[in-house]
Amino acid sequence: MAETHPDTEAVQRMWGEFTAATGVEGELVGSFAFGDSPKMADDLAQLVLTGPKRATAGLHLEYVRDGEAIPRPGDHWIVLDGRGGPVCVIRTTRVDIEPLDRVDAAFAWDEGEGDRTLAWWRQAHDRFFGRQCETFGIPFTGSLLVVLERFDLAWPAAATVDG
């Protein structure tokens, strides 16, 4: 995930608006930006808002290294843009942990990036995860475990986004 510092006040304001409008109870698990650059964070957040992006993948070892809990179905997260501003609320619907080389075409489609094919997904994610592995000082291999998270757009509602 991008090293974006959240606008904490704006994140809390969005969470309050979401819970007031929907009646959802519980705690916000956290906020994050997709990718590893402000531009990537902006582009991927827009894919969530416009509909094709309903999944994301992260290296399992990043969760372990950072001491972060693996997402669970029912978790709510706020997606940030490249400047740390809140864009939307998502709700995790499914989580699987698989070796990178076992990711399938259905997941690539759900991730909603590029042309949505498995070939495009592998090429893009091999580069992305390769950069992360270099930073972590470990070799990149297809056997690395990835956390495959599927989610729904919870806020704003699709009708609000579409106009």
Secondary structure, DSSP 8 states (H G I E B T S, - for coil): -B-----HHHHHHHHHHHHHHH---S---EEEBSSSSHHHHHHHHHHHHHSS--EEEEEHHHHHHHT-----TT-EEEEE-TTS-EEEEEEEEEEEEEEGGG--HHHHHHHT-TT--HHHHHHHHHHHHHHHHHHHT----TTSEEEEEEEEEEES-HHHHH-
